């Protein structure tokens, strides 16, 4: 029976916290909460077993800016029908990370600018090289053996056009040659 009563008294009060891990400067809110939201009074808040805050009516406590000194195990006690005590809740406050120095930001942005500049110059060089190769390919294909190296539809069309003219000229020459032979014979 004593054990059952002790368990009821232990679980009758609960300390609720807004988080378990905080960074320095963040607020910490604690609420000493009774079972079934029953009214409690004469609330004591404890850190590492030592009482640090008393309130006759308010069951909520806020630490606006935490620091590493707020690390520890918190619990609360309050009066209802009896004096009840909550279980402990571990709260960790981590030191704030020092901001990166200004020189780091300057160096980072400078490096990004150099990378951007180098990549832009390389892209421009590659673009110009491709344009130059394209012109050389056009010259080669136009000056080569009647379109063996056709590199585009435009070139193909030009090749077909030249080939038709060439064949027409051959036909005309053939006809002219045959007429001249007929005229001689």
C-alpha atoms as an extended CHARMM CRD file, in Angstrom:
* protein
*
       185  EXT
         1         1  UNK       CA              0.0000000000        0.0000000000        0.0000000000  PROA      1               0.0000000000
         2         2  UNK       CA              2.8210000000        2.4030000000        0.8330000000  PROA      2               0.0000000000
         3         3  UNK       CA              4.4730000000        1.6860000000       -2.4890000000  PROA      3               0.0000000000
         4         4  UNK       CA              1.2230000000        2.3790000000       -4.3840000000  PROA      4               0.0000000000
         5         5  UNK       CA              0.7240000000        5.6420000000       -2.4690000000  PROA      5               0.0000000000
         6         6  UNK       CA              4.3370000000        6.6410000000       -3.1220000000  PROA      6               0.0000000000
         7         7  UNK       CA              3.9010000000        5.9670000000       -6.8670000000  PROA      7               0.0000000000
         8         8  UNK       CA              0.6880000000        7.9940000000       -6.9720000000  PROA      8               0.0000000000
         9         9  UNK       CA              2.3250000000       10.8730000000       -5.1300000000  PROA      9               0.0000000000
        10        10  UNK       CA              5.3630000000       10.7230000000       -7.4360000000  PROA      10              0.0000000000
        11        11  UNK       CA              3.3420000000       10.6770000000      -10.6880000000  PROA      11              0.0000000000
        12        12  UNK       CA              0.7690000000       13.1890000000       -9.4950000000  PROA      12              0.0000000000
        13        13  UNK       CA              3.0730000000       16.1120000000      -10.4150000000  PROA      13              0.0000000000
        14        14  UNK       CA              4.9580000000       16.5000000000      -13.6870000000  PROA      14              0.0000000000
        15        15  UNK       CA              7.5610000000       19.0440000000      -14.7650000000  PROA      15              0.0000000000
        16        16  UNK       CA              7.1390000000       19.9300000000      -18.4350000000  PROA      16              0.0000000000
        17        17  UNK       CA             10.0180000000       21.6790000000      -20.2030000000  PROA      17              0.0000000000
        18        18  UNK       CA             10.0490000000       23.3850000000      -23.6070000000  PROA      18              0.0000000000
        19        19  UNK       CA             13.0220000000       21.2620000000      -24.6810000000  PROA      19              0.0000000000
        20        20  UNK       CA             15.8300000000       19.0580000000      -23.4410000000  PROA      20              0.0000000000
        21        21  UNK       CA             18.7760000000       20.6020000000      -25.3350000000  PROA      21              0.0000000000
        22        22  UNK       CA             19.2670000000       24.3470000000      -25.7880000000  PROA      22              0.0000000000
        23        23  UNK       CA             21.8660000000       26.6620000000      -27.2520000000  PROA      23              0.0000000000
        24        24  UNK       CA             22.9900000000       29.5550000000      -25.1070000000  PROA      24              0.0000000000
        25        25  UNK       CA             20.5960000000       32.4850000000      -25.3820000000  PROA      25              0.0000000000
        26        26  UNK       CA             17.4760000000       30.4250000000      -26.0980000000  PROA      26              0.0000000000
        27        27  UNK       CA             14.5580000000       30.6440000000      -23.6430000000  PROA      27              0.0000000000
        28        28  UNK       CA             13.6690000000       27.7560000000      -21.3510000000  PROA      28              0.0000000000
        29        29  UNK       CA             10.0820000000       27.4260000000      -20.1260000000  PROA      29              0.0000000000
        30        30  UNK       CA              9.0900000000       25.0190000000      -17.3500000000  PROA      30              0.0000000000
        31        31  UNK       CA              5.6050000000       24.1940000000      -16.1360000000  PROA      31              0.0000000000
        32        32  UNK       CA              4.8520000000       22.3390000000      -12.9330000000  PROA      32              0.0000000000
        33        33  UNK       CA              1.7480000000       20.4430000000      -13.9800000000  PROA      33              0.0000000000
        34        34  UNK       CA             -0.6320000000       18.5030000000      -11.6940000000  PROA      34              0.0000000000
        35        35  UNK       CA             -2.4470000000       15.3130000000      -12.6530000000  PROA      35              0.0000000000
        36        36  UNK       CA             -5.7150000000       16.0950000000      -14.4920000000  PROA      36              0.0000000000
        37        37  UNK       CA             -4.7470000000       19.8000000000      -14.3500000000  PROA      37              0.0000000000
        38        38  UNK       CA             -5.6500000000       20.0340000000      -10.6810000000  PROA      38              0.0000000000
        39        39  UNK       CA             -4.7960000000       23.3400000000       -9.0510000000  PROA      39              0.0000000000
        40        40  UNK       CA             -1.4310000000       23.5290000000       -7.3060000000  PROA      40              0.0000000000
        41        41  UNK       CA              0.0600000000       26.2850000000       -5.1920000000  PROA      41              0.0000000000
        42        42  UNK       CA              3.2900000000       27.0650000000       -3.3340000000  PROA      42              0.0000000000
        43        43  UNK       CA              5.3440000000       25.7950000000       -6.2740000000  PROA      43              0.0000000000
        44        44  UNK       CA              9.0920000000       25.3130000000       -5.8260000000  PROA      44              0.0000000000
        45        45  UNK       CA             11.4320000000       24.8050000000       -8.8000000000  PROA      45              0.0000000000
        46        46  UNK       CA             14.6980000000       22.9230000000       -8.2080000000  PROA      46              0.0000000000
        47        47  UNK       CA             17.9530000000       22.6980000000      -10.1440000000  PROA      47              0.0000000000
        48        48  UNK       CA             20.2780000000       19.8340000000       -9.1980000000  PROA      48              0.0000000000
        49        49  UNK       CA             18.3860000000       19.3170000000       -5.9260000000  PROA      49              0.0000000000
        50        50  UNK       CA             18.5000000000       22.9750000000       -4.8020000000  PROA      50              0.0000000000
        51        51  UNK       CA             15.3920000000       25.1670000000       -4.7290000000  PROA      51              0.0000000000
        52        52  UNK       CA             15.8880000000       28.3200000000       -6.8050000000  PROA      52              0.0000000000
        53        53  UNK       CA             12.3980000000       29.7230000000       -7.4070000000  PROA      53              0.0000000000
        54        54  UNK       CA              9.2150000000       29.8890000000       -5.3240000000  PROA      54              0.0000000000
        55        55  UNK       CA              5.7840000000       30.9960000000       -6.4960000000  PROA      55              0.0000000000
        56        56  UNK       CA              2.6290000000       30.9510000000       -4.4140000000  PROA      56              0.0000000000
        57        57  UNK       CA              0.2890000000       30.7300000000       -7.4430000000  PROA      57              0.0000000000
        58        58  UNK       CA              2.1930000000       30.5980000000      -10.7650000000  PROA      58              0.0000000000
        59        59  UNK       CA              3.2020000000       27.0970000000      -11.8340000000  PROA      59              0.0000000000
        60        60  UNK       CA              5.1720000000       28.2770000000      -14.8850000000  PROA      60              0.0000000000
        61        61  UNK       CA              8.7250000000       29.6080000000      -15.0050000000  PROA      61              0.0000000000
        62        62  UNK       CA             10.6270000000       31.0480000000      -17.9720000000  PROA      62              0.0000000000
        63        63  UNK       CA             14.3550000000       31.6530000000      -18.1660000000  PROA      63              0.0000000000
        64        64  UNK       CA             14.5340000000       34.1660000000      -21.0480000000  PROA      64              0.0000000000
        65        65  UNK       CA             18.2040000000       33.6070000000      -21.9730000000  PROA      65              0.0000000000
        66        66  UNK       CA             19.8360000000       30.3370000000      -20.9850000000  PROA      66              0.0000000000
        67        67  UNK       CA             23.5420000000       29.8370000000      -20.4590000000  PROA      67              0.0000000000
        68        68  UNK       CA             25.7310000000       26.8670000000      -19.5330000000  PROA      68              0.0000000000
        69        69  UNK       CA             25.0310000000       27.4890000000      -15.8330000000  PROA      69              0.0000000000
        70        70  UNK       CA             21.4520000000       26.3440000000      -16.5000000000  PROA      70              0.0000000000
        71        71  UNK       CA             22.6050000000       22.7700000000      -17.2410000000  PROA      71              0.0000000000
        72        72  UNK       CA             21.2670000000       20.2110000000      -14.7970000000  PROA      72              0.0000000000
        73        73  UNK       CA             18.3760000000       18.1260000000      -13.5840000000  PROA      73              0.0000000000
        74        74  UNK       CA             15.2220000000       20.0800000000      -12.7840000000  PROA      74              0.0000000000
        75        75  UNK       CA             12.1920000000       19.0660000000      -10.8010000000  PROA      75              0.0000000000
        76        76  UNK       CA              9.4000000000       20.8300000000       -8.9750000000  PROA      76              0.0000000000
        77        77  UNK       CA              7.2940000000       20.3990000000       -5.8920000000  PROA      77              0.0000000000
        78        78  UNK       CA              3.8810000000       21.8650000000       -5.1690000000  PROA      78              0.0000000000
        79        79  UNK       CA              1.0150000000       21.7190000000       -2.7320000000  PROA      79              0.0000000000
        80        80  UNK       CA             -2.2610000000       20.1540000000       -3.6500000000  PROA      80              0.0000000000
        81        81  UNK       CA             -3.8700000000       17.9920000000       -1.0310000000  PROA      81              0.0000000000
        82        82  UNK       CA             -0.2960000000       17.0830000000        0.0040000000  PROA      82              0.0000000000
        83        83  UNK       CA              3.1520000000       18.3080000000       -1.0230000000  PROA      83              0.0000000000
        84        84  UNK       CA              3.9720000000       16.5100000000       -4.2690000000  PROA      84              0.0000000000
        85        85  UNK       CA              7.3000000000       16.2470000000       -6.0880000000  PROA      85              0.0000000000
        86        86  UNK       CA              7.8630000000       15.6310000000       -9.7620000000  PROA      86              0.0000000000
        87        87  UNK       CA             10.4590000000       13.4020000000      -11.3670000000  PROA      87              0.0000000000
        88        88  UNK       CA             13.6750000000       15.0280000000      -12.5500000000  PROA      88              0.0000000000
        89        89  UNK       CA             14.1430000000       16.2710000000      -16.0970000000  PROA      89              0.0000000000
        90        90  UNK       CA             17.6140000000       16.6840000000      -17.5870000000  PROA      90              0.0000000000
        91        91  UNK       CA             18.2750000000       19.9790000000      -19.3970000000  PROA      91              0.0000000000
        92        92  UNK       CA             21.4360000000       20.6360000000      -21.4000000000  PROA      92              0.0000000000
        93        93  UNK       CA             22.5370000000       24.0970000000      -22.5180000000  PROA      93              0.0000000000
        94        94  UNK       CA             25.3010000000       24.0840000000      -25.1010000000  PROA      94              0.0000000000
        95        95  UNK       CA             27.6870000000       26.9980000000      -25.4470000000  PROA      95              0.0000000000
        96        96  UNK       CA             26.9740000000       29.2240000000      -28.3960000000  PROA      96              0.0000000000
        97        97  UNK       CA             29.2330000000       28.7000000000      -31.3660000000  PROA      97              0.0000000000
        98        98  UNK       CA             31.4810000000       31.6370000000      -32.0220000000  PROA      98              0.0000000000
        99        99  UNK       CA             30.5940000000       33.3480000000      -35.3040000000  PROA      99              0.0000000000
       100       100  UNK       CA             33.1180000000       32.9940000000      -38.1080000000  PROA      100             0.0000000000
       101       101  UNK       CA             35.5410000000       35.9210000000      -38.2560000000  PROA      101             0.0000000000
       102       102  UNK       CA             35.1000000000       38.5640000000      -40.9560000000  PROA      102             0.0000000000
       103       103  UNK       CA             38.3100000000       37.5380000000      -42.7490000000  PROA      103             0.0000000000
       104       104  UNK       CA             36.8290000000       34.0570000000      -43.2680000000  PROA      104             0.0000000000
       105       105  UNK       CA             33.8020000000       35.5170000000      -45.0570000000  PROA      105             0.0000000000
       106       106  UNK       CA             36.0050000000       37.7680000000      -47.2020000000  PROA      106             0.0000000000
       107       107  UNK       CA             38.2960000000       34.8620000000      -48.1040000000  PROA      107             0.0000000000
       108       108  UNK       CA             35.3240000000       32.6010000000      -48.9100000000  PROA      108             0.0000000000
       109       109  UNK       CA             33.6590000000       35.1590000000      -51.2060000000  PROA      109             0.0000000000
       110       110  UNK       CA             36.9700000000       36.0030000000      -52.8680000000  PROA      110             0.0000000000
       111       111  UNK       CA             37.5730000000       32.3020000000      -53.5960000000  PROA      111             0.0000000000
       112       112  UNK       CA             34.0610000000       31.9490000000      -55.0270000000  PROA      112             0.0000000000
       113       113  UNK       CA             34.6660000000       34.9960000000      -57.2460000000  PROA      113             0.0000000000
       114       114  UNK       CA             37.9520000000       33.5600000000      -58.5610000000  PROA      114             0.0000000000
       115       115  UNK       CA             36.2940000000       30.2030000000      -59.2750000000  PROA      115             0.0000000000
       116       116  UNK       CA             33.4730000000       31.9750000000      -61.1300000000  PROA      116             0.0000000000
       117       117  UNK       CA             35.9460000000       34.0470000000      -63.1620000000  PROA      117             0.0000000000
       118       118  UNK       CA             38.0850000000       31.0340000000      -64.1060000000  PROA      118             0.0000000000
       119       119  UNK       CA             35.0530000000       28.9560000000      -65.1020000000  PROA      119             0.0000000000
       120       120  UNK       CA             33.6810000000       31.8380000000      -67.2030000000  PROA      120             0.0000000000
       121       121  UNK       CA             37.0050000000       32.2860000000      -69.0180000000  PROA      121             0.0000000000
       122       122  UNK       CA             37.2560000000       28.5370000000      -69.6660000000  PROA      122             0.0000000000
       123       123  UNK       CA             33.7080000000       28.4510000000      -71.0290000000  PROA      123             0.0000000000
       124       124  UNK       CA             34.5180000000       31.3730000000      -73.3330000000  PROA      124             0.0000000000
       125       125  UNK       CA             37.7080000000       29.7010000000      -74.5910000000  PROA      125             0.0000000000
       126       126  UNK       CA             35.8530000000       26.4280000000      -75.2510000000  PROA      126             0.0000000000
       127       127  UNK       CA             33.0830000000       28.3120000000      -77.0580000000  PROA      127             0.0000000000
       128       128  UNK       CA             35.5830000000       30.1250000000      -79.3080000000  PROA      128             0.0000000000
       129       129  UNK       CA             37.4640000000       26.8740000000      -79.9940000000  PROA      129             0.0000000000
       130       130  UNK       CA             34.2340000000       25.1390000000      -80.9950000000  PROA      130             0.0000000000
       131       131  UNK       CA             33.3410000000       28.0380000000      -83.3020000000  PROA      131             0.0000000000
       132       132  UNK       CA             36.8130000000       27.8670000000      -84.8990000000  PROA      132             0.0000000000
       133       133  UNK       CA             36.5560000000       24.0730000000      -85.3580000000  PROA      133             0.0000000000
       134       134  UNK       CA             33.0940000000       24.4610000000      -86.8660000000  PROA      134             0.0000000000
       135       135  UNK       CA             34.4380000000       26.9370000000      -89.4740000000  PROA      135             0.0000000000
       136       136  UNK       CA             37.3600000000       24.6140000000      -90.2780000000  PROA      136             0.0000000000
       137       137  UNK       CA             34.9790000000       21.6840000000      -90.7120000000  PROA      137             0.0000000000
       138       138  UNK       CA             32.8750000000       23.7620000000      -93.1060000000  PROA      138             0.0000000000
       139       139  UNK       CA             35.9650000000       24.7040000000      -95.1510000000  PROA      139             0.0000000000
       140       140  UNK       CA             37.1620000000       21.1190000000      -95.2820000000  PROA      140             0.0000000000
       141       141  UNK       CA             33.7720000000       19.7340000000      -96.2760000000  PROA      141             0.0000000000
       142       142  UNK       CA             33.2480000000       22.3650000000      -98.9990000000  PROA      142             0.0000000000
       143       143  UNK       CA             36.6920000000       21.9690000000     -100.5070000000  PROA      143             0.0000000000
       144       144  UNK       CA             36.7910000000       18.1670000000     -100.3400000000  PROA      144             0.0000000000
       145       145  UNK       CA             35.7000000000       15.6120000000     -102.8960000000  PROA      145             0.0000000000
       146       146  UNK       CA             32.1400000000       16.5770000000     -103.7970000000  PROA      146             0.0000000000
       147       147  UNK       CA             30.6200000000       16.2720000000     -100.3460000000  PROA      147             0.0000000000
       148       148  UNK       CA             32.2610000000       13.1830000000      -98.9120000000  PROA      148             0.0000000000
       149       149  UNK       CA             32.4640000000       15.0270000000      -95.5830000000  PROA      149             0.0000000000
       150       150  UNK       CA             28.9990000000       16.5390000000      -95.4420000000  PROA      150             0.0000000000
       151       151  UNK       CA             28.5930000000       18.1850000000      -92.0130000000  PROA      151             0.0000000000
       152       152  UNK       CA             25.0690000000       19.6490000000      -92.1670000000  PROA      152             0.0000000000
       153       153  UNK       CA             21.8100000000       19.6380000000      -94.1090000000  PROA      153             0.0000000000
       154       154  UNK       CA             22.7320000000       22.9890000000      -95.6270000000  PROA      154             0.0000000000
       155       155  UNK       CA             25.9680000000       21.5260000000      -96.9260000000  PROA      155             0.0000000000
       156       156  UNK       CA             24.1380000000       18.4610000000      -98.1870000000  PROA      156             0.0000000000
       157       157  UNK       CA             21.6910000000       20.6610000000     -100.0650000000  PROA      157             0.0000000000
       158       158  UNK       CA             24.5770000000       22.6400000000     -101.5700000000  PROA      158             0.0000000000
       159       159  UNK       CA             26.3170000000       19.4150000000     -102.4990000000  PROA      159             0.0000000000
       160       160  UNK       CA             23.2040000000       18.0210000000     -104.1870000000  PROA      160             0.0000000000
       161       161  UNK       CA             22.7220000000       21.3190000000     -106.0190000000  PROA      161             0.0000000000
       162       162  UNK       CA             26.3500000000       21.3260000000     -107.2410000000  PROA      162             0.0000000000
       163       163  UNK       CA             26.1180000000       17.6650000000     -108.1920000000  PROA      163             0.0000000000
       164       164  UNK       CA             22.9640000000       18.3260000000     -110.2660000000  PROA      164             0.0000000000
       165       165  UNK       CA             24.6410000000       21.2530000000     -112.0320000000  PROA      165             0.0000000000
       166       166  UNK       CA             27.6980000000       19.1320000000     -112.6550000000  PROA      166             0.0000000000
       167       167  UNK       CA             25.5690000000       16.3210000000     -114.1380000000  PROA      167             0.0000000000
       168       168  UNK       CA             23.5710000000       18.8050000000     -116.2410000000  PROA      168             0.0000000000
       169       169  UNK       CA             26.8130000000       20.2700000000     -117.5840000000  PROA      169             0.0000000000
       170       170  UNK       CA             28.0650000000       16.7690000000     -118.3690000000  PROA      170             0.0000000000
       171       171  UNK       CA             24.7910000000       15.9670000000     -120.1480000000  PROA      171             0.0000000000
       172       172  UNK       CA             25.0110000000       19.2080000000     -122.1430000000  PROA      172             0.0000000000
       173       173  UNK       CA             28.6410000000       18.4930000000     -123.0270000000  PROA      173             0.0000000000
       174       174  UNK       CA             27.7060000000       14.9340000000     -124.0160000000  PROA      174             0.0000000000
       175       175  UNK       CA             24.8560000000       16.1780000000     -126.1860000000  PROA      175             0.0000000000
       176       176  UNK       CA             27.0690000000       18.8540000000     -127.7070000000  PROA      176             0.0000000000
       177       177  UNK       CA             29.7490000000       16.2510000000     -128.3810000000  PROA      177             0.0000000000
       178       178  UNK       CA             27.2190000000       13.8850000000     -129.9900000000  PROA      178             0.0000000000
       179       179  UNK       CA             25.8050000000       16.6890000000     -132.1420000000  PROA      179             0.0000000000
       180       180  UNK       CA             29.2770000000       17.6240000000     -133.2610000000  PROA      180             0.0000000000
       181       181  UNK       CA             29.9590000000       13.9770000000     -134.1580000000  PROA      181             0.0000000000
       182       182  UNK       CA             26.6600000000       13.7750000000     -136.0380000000  PROA      182             0.0000000000
       183       183  UNK       CA             27.5430000000       16.9730000000     -137.8300000000  PROA      183             0.0000000000
       184       184  UNK       CA             30.9090000000       15.5310000000     -138.8870000000  PROA      184             0.0000000000
       185       185  UNK       CA             29.5360000000       12.2140000000     -140.0150000000  PROA      185             0.0000000000
